[in-house]
């Protein structure tokens, strides 16, 4: 997809901002503005987290913010990327904007794999929360883990075979 200027974007377009190691996501809401989920350290960085003294559980929060796209992109390349349009029907603009107005400024749970900026934006556009970035990370982790377990199993078998040969 090509990068388009805010004047050709439509309300509800998902904006993928390339931050190098990861992508930050925002939703275009008109007049050069986007809504996105941020953390105190900035978009899609380590979330504000605290540990509950009573339960010991970890709680992370993100804030829903409206800003100018140029400020959110901060010189990084971005593009319209409505990659789920073939899978889900985008919600009507008035429904999206009603949710935007309800959510503006709210603090919500945040975590990289279950409630990140991409989950937030896909929810606004489609009414479904998805993150290809998180899914790909988990696949890579599991593939890497499976690969690592395979290597460890092979080393264990060959070590056992070598020990068996030596003991004969």
N, C-alpha and C positions, 0 to 999 in steps of 0.2 A: 504494500500500500504506500502511496505517496503522502508526504506531509502536505496538509492543506492549511491555508491561513484561517484564523478564526472567522473571517467573513464568509467562508464557504462551509463552515461546520454547521451542523444542525443540532438543536436541543436534543439531548439524549445520546449523542455520539460518545463512545468510550475513547478516551485519549490515553495512549500508551507512551510514557515518557521513559526514554532509555537512560538509565543511571549507571550504565556499565555492567556491574555484576548482577544487577536486578532491574526490573521494570517497575516504575511507579504508575498507578492508574488514577485517572480523574474522569469526571463526567462533564461534558460541555453543557452549560445551562443558558447560554446566550450572552451577548454583549461582551465577548472576550473572557467571560468568567467560567470557572469550573468549580465543582464541589468534589472534595476528596477527603479521605481519612488520613489524618496525620497524628504523629506522636510528638511529645515534647522535644525529641531530638531531630525532628524533621520528618518528611514523608517516608514511610515504610522503613524507618530505622528502628532501633530497639525501643519498644513501647515503654510507657510509664508503668512500672510494675511495683507492686508492694506485696509483702507477705503478711497474711493475717496472723496476729499473735494468738488468737483463740484456736483457729483450725490448722494453721501452718500452710494454708493453700496460697498459691501464687495468683495474683490478680493483675492483669495488664489492661490498660485503657488507651483508647485513641480518641481524638476529637474530630468531629465532622466540621470542615472549614470550607468557606467559599472565598476564592481568591482569583486574581487575574491569571489566565493560563500562562502568559509570558513570565510571571513571577514564580509560578509553580515549576515551570520548565527550567527556569534559571540557566538558560543557555544550552541545555541538553536537547538533543533531537527528540521530536515527538511526532506521532502520527495518529490518525483516526484508525481504530482497530476494533471494529464491531464483529469480532471473530465468531461469535455464537449466533449470528443472525440466521444461519442455515439450520440451527438446532432449535432455537427458541424465537418466538415472535416478540419483537420489541413492544413494550407497553406504550400506550398513547402518551403524547407529550404532557397533557394536562394531569395525568396520573403521576408521571415522573415528577413534575414540578410541585404537585401537592405533597409528595414525600420529601422532596428537597426542602420545602418550606417547613415541614414538620421536624426534619432532622437537623437543620442548620444549627450549629453550635453545640449539639449534644455530645456527651462523652459516652462511648460505648465500649464493650469488651473488645480487645484486640489480641490477636496472635497470628504469627506468620502463616501457619498452616490451616487455620480454620476461620479466622475473621480478619483478613487483611484488606488492603486498599482495593485489590482486584475483586474480592468477594463483595465488597461494598458497592462498587460500580456496576458489577453484573446484576446485583440485586435491584439497583435502581432502574437499569435499562430493561431487564427481562422479568423481574419478580422472582428470580432464582439466583442463589448465591453460588458462584463457581470461581475457581482460580486454577487456570492451566499451569501457572507458574508454581503453585503449591503442589499440584498433582504431579508435575514433572519432577519436582524436587524429591517427592516421596518415591516415585518410580526409580529415580537414579539412586536414592539411598537404599531401597530394597534390592535393586540389581547389584549395587556395590556390595551390600551386605551378603547377598546370595553368592556373589563372586568370591568374596572374602571367606565365607564359610566353606565354599568349595575348595579353595586353596588350602585352608586349614585342615579340612578333611583329607585331602590328598597328602599333605605333609604328615598327618597323623598316621595314615595307612602306610606310607613309605617308611616312616620311622619305626612303626611296629614291625613291618616286614624286615627291615634291616636288623632290628633287635632280635627277631626270631631267627634270622640267618646266623647272627653272631653267637647265639646261645646254643646252636647245634654243634 
